[in-house]
């Protein structure tokens, strides 16, 4: 029983040390914070702006309800074979 508790304590201690390493690293960054902000802005542009501009919702714009959309998807899947 004590062995299991010791193993759990060691795992938690290792986890805590890893978390502390990353927290201290991010806390002491200077240029890195600016780079992370740039990365987040780029991800926002890629996933939000480009999706709205270049990937319209074909099913929602061409079909009125879920049943029609589902039927269209079924037909397309069956014809691709």
N, C-alpha and C positions, 0 to 999 in steps of 0.2 A: 504494500500500500504506500509506504513512504517512498519507494523507488518511483512509482507513478507520479507522485507529487513532485519529486525532484526533477523528473523529466519535463513535466509541465512548466515548472519554474524556469528551467534552462531554456525551453522554447520561448517562453514569454520574455525572458531576459534577452535572448538573441533578437526577437522581434522588436523589443524596445530599443536595443542598440542600433538596429537598422533604421528605425523611424527617427531616432535622434540624429543619426548621420545625415539623413536627407533634410530634416528640419534645420539643422545647423548650417548645412550647405546652402539652402535657399535663403536663410536669414542673412548670411554673409555675402551674398551675391550683390554685385553692383551693375555690371553690364548685363549679366544674365537675366535680371528682371526685365530690362528693356527688350531683350531677345524673346523672352517668354510672351511679352505683350504683343510683339510682332507676330509670333507664331499663332497666338489666339486670334488676332485680327485676320490673318491669312486663312485660318480654318473657318472663321465666320464667313468670309467671302466665298470660300470654296463650297461650303455646305448650304448656305442660306441664299446668297445672292445668285450664284450660278444655277441652283436648283429652280429658283423662281423664273429666271430668264430663259434657260435652255431646256428644262425638263418639265414641260407642262403636264398636268394630270389629264392624260388622254381619256381615261375611263370616265372620270367625273364630268368632263366637258362634253362627251359624246353620248352618254347614257343617263337616263333620268333616275333609275333606281338600282338597288343592289342586285336584284334578280337579273336585270338586263346585263349588268356588268359581268356577273358570274357566268351567264350564258355565253357572252362574247369570249371570255377567257377560256371556257370549256371548248368552244368551237375552234379557237386558235390553237389550243394544245392538241386537239385531235387532228387538225389539218397539217400540223408540222411534221407528223410522223410519216 
